[in-house]
């Protein structure tokens, strides 16, 4: 780390670059939606996603902007089931559900353990329940929640990158050994896991971003991950804009996301998805944006490599 980046891995610096949080209601999720996803069985099925409102994650990751929709204090017992109940009444039925909570489901300050049983009752009509968690917070609490559930439990873990210098700079508070240990614990207890992988985190060039995203997919599958989601890194949390000004970060290209998705799918080791939220941010060509987006949507659902898009912008 050089003179300019010496403090970037600290909580203090990351928090100092932030703006204000959004106003949230602890009795309501801050967002919800239903999307189609290819399931483990190979079928394309509806998946409900509820973005729960709860206390901010204790880990201050360099690239994270999820803190914007969190509270400063733990939500009261009963608030999380109320959020889930409300959201389920708003959305159409689905076979699978993701409970994403801007941090870790198994962080007791985010999701009270006393709420597990009521949450399990609310989710009994689903086939799969997917929650997210920091690898350091994988413990016996996962097994307690699993045993209460009628649906199959799956846990999403942030691997981010296996780059030996970049991972520590992300301030995630995790080593690759921690990740392997978490996946191993889940696998031994018949809980499947998926990994979030970053495309072009700070401190990497475009080509390096592609290479290390592909290496990270390889590592994830080697550890026993069943599914990978590739997330192109964006600005928007204050710290990333400052890194951009300092010359340490640029958002990746949409074509890079295509390449990494193609790489992961051709491995045929598990499902690989491209995160297409706000994908237009990564394109500077209106002529091929829609075609590239539709191509990746199809590859996400079919898990086969679609016909290449040809455009003068390349």
N, C-alpha and C positions, 0 to 999 in steps of 0.2 A: 504494500500500500504506500503510495507516495504522499507527499505533503498535503495535497488537496483532498485525499480520501481517508486521511488518518482518523477522522471522527465519524465517518459515515456509518460504521457498524454499531453505533451506540444508540440506545433508546432515546437519549436526550436529544441528539441531533435529528433523528427521524421525526420525533414528536414536535420539535421546534419548527419544522417546515410545514406542518399541517395547517389547514384552514379549520373552519368550524364543522362540527357534526350536524347532520340533519336532525330535525325534530321527529322523534318516534314515539309510538304509543306501546307500552309493554303488554297491552292486551290484544295487540294486532301484529301480525307479521308485516314486515316492511315491503314485501312483494310476494307474489305467487304466480305460477304459470303452469301450463301443461304442455309438454313437448313430446315428440316421438323419438324413441331411442331403440336401437337394436339391442335386444336382450341377450342373455347368455344362451338362450335356446335357439337364437338365430331369427326370432320373429321381431318385427318392428311393432312396438307397442307403446301406448301412451304412458308417460311418466309424469306424475305430479311433482312439482318442486315448490316447497314452502321455505321462504327466507325468513327465519325466525329472528325476532327482536330480543336481544339479551345483552348481558354485560360484555364489554370489549375484551377481546382476547388478550391474555397476559404477554404473549409474544408480539413484539413490534417488528414485523418483517419489513424490510426495506421497500419492497415493491407493492405492499398490500394497501388497498383502499377500502377494505370492508369495514374498518372502524367507523366510517362515516354514518352508518346506520345502527350504531350500538349505544347502549346506556353506560353511564359511569359507575353505576351500582348494580348489584345482582337484582334480577327481577323477582318479585314475590313468588312463593310456591303457588302453583295453580295457574300462573300466567301463561306458561308455555303450552299446556294442554288447551287452554282457552284460545290461544292463537291458532293452534292446529285445528280445533273444532270449527272455528270461524272460517278458516281458509277452505276446509273440506266442504263446507256448506256453499261456498262461492263457485267451486270448480266442478267440471264434469268428472265422471268416474274414470279411474285409471288403474292399471294393474300394478304399477310400481310407484314408489314415492321416495323423494329425496328430502331430507330435513337438513337444510344448510343453515348454519347459525353464525356465520362470520367469525368462526373460531373453531372450537372443539366441543363436540357433543358431550364428551366425557370430562369436561371441565366443570366441576361441581358449582362454580360461581356463575356459570353460564346456563346450565341445565340442572336444576336441583334433582338429586337422586330420588327424592321423595315423589317426583313427578313421573318417574319411569313407568310405574304400573298403569297410571291413567293414560299416558301416551300409548302404551302397548295396546290397551283396550281400543283406543281410537283408531289404531292402525291395523286391526285384525282382519280387515277385508282385503288387504293388499297381499301380493305375492312376495314382494321384495321391499325392504326398508333400507335406504342408503343414508348413512350419516357421515359427517366429516370429522376428522380428529387429527391433532398433532401427534406424531409418532411417540413423543415422550409421554403422552397421556393415555396410551394404550395399556390397560390393566385389567384386573378382575372385574371392574365395573362393566366392561364390555360383555363379559359372560353373564353377569346378572341381568343386563338388559336383554341380551339374546334369549335367555331362558324365559323371559316374560312374553316374548313376541311369538305370535303365530306365524307371521311371514319370516322369510329368510333374511338375516342381517348381512349387510355389506358395509364396509368402512372405506371411505375415501381419505387418502393420505397425501399430503403435499411432499413430493420428492423434490420438486423444483429443478434442480440440476445436480449432476455429479461432478461438475468442474471443481477440482480440489481447491482453487483459490477463490472462485466466485461464491460457492455455497457458504463459506464462513462470513463473507461480506454481506450476505442477505439478512443477517441478524436473526436467523430462524431458530437458533439455539438447538441445532440438531446436527448429528453426524450421520454418515452413511451407515455406520454400524447401528445407530439408533433406529434407522429406517428398517434395516434388515431384521433387527430384533422384533420390531413391531409387526412386520409382515409375517415373520415366523410364528409369533405368538398367536396371531389371528388364524393362520393356516392350521396350526396344531389343534385349534379349537373349532375347526370347520366354519370359519367366518372368512368369506372371500374379501378381497381388497382391490381397490383401484388407486391409481396414482395420478396426481396433477403434475404436469411437466411444463416448464417455462420455455418458450421460444424467445431467444435473445434477451436474457436478463442483462442488467448493467454490466459494463466492463468487457463485453464481447462484441466483435465485429459481426457483420451479417453472416459471413461464411462460418465463423466460429459458432454463432448462434445455432445454425442448422446442424453442424457437426455434433455439438454437445447435447442438443435435444435428442438426436438420434442415439447417441451413446447412453443417454439417460433412459430412453425407452428400452434399450438392450438390458441395462442394469435392472430396471423395474421387472421385466419379465423373468430375468434370471433369479430374482429374489422370491418369485412366486406371485407377483401381481397378476390379476386376471384381465385388467382393462386399464388403458392409459388415455388421459385427456390432455391434449397439447394446448397450452394457453399462450397466445402471443402477448408479450408484455406491453402494457400501455402506460402512459402518464396519467396523472389525475389525483395523486395523493400528496403533492407538494414536494416530497423528496425526489421523485422521479423527474419533475420539471427542473429541479436544481441540478441534478446529475446531467440532464440534457444540456443545460447552460454550461456546465463544466466540461462537456465533451466526453462524458462517460456513458452516455446512453442515447440510443436512437430506437424508435419503434421499428419492429421487423416489417418486412414486405409480405404482402399477401401470397406472393409466389413462394416465399420461404415456408409459409405455413402449409401450402400445397405439397411441397417437397417432403416435409417431415411427415405429413399424413400419409403420403404414398409409401414412404420408407416403412412406417409402422405397420401399415396394412399388408405390405408384401411379405413381412416376416411370418405372418400367419401364426403368431404365438398367442394371440388374444385380441380382443377388440381394441381399436385405436380410434379416437375421435378428435376432431379439431373443434376447439371452442370458437364458435362463429358469432358470439355476442359482439356487437359494434364492429363487425369485420371490415366495414367500409373505412375505418380509421387507417387501415394498413394498405390501402390501395390509393394510388394517385392517377388512376386511369378509369374514367367513367365508361369507356368502351368495353372493357372486359370484366368489370367488377361483378356484374350480375351473373355472367357465365361462370366465373371462377367460384362465386359463392354457391351457386346451384350445383356445381361439380362437387364441391366439398360436402354439401348437404347430402348428395346422393352417395358419396363414398362413406360418410358417417353411417348411413342407414344400411347400405349394401355390403360394406366391408370388401369392396372390390375397387380396383383402380379404374377410374373413368377416362374417357378420351381426353387427351391433352387439349388445352386451350391455346390457340395461337393468336398473338396480338402484337402489333408494332411497338407497343410500350416496352417489350422485352429487348 
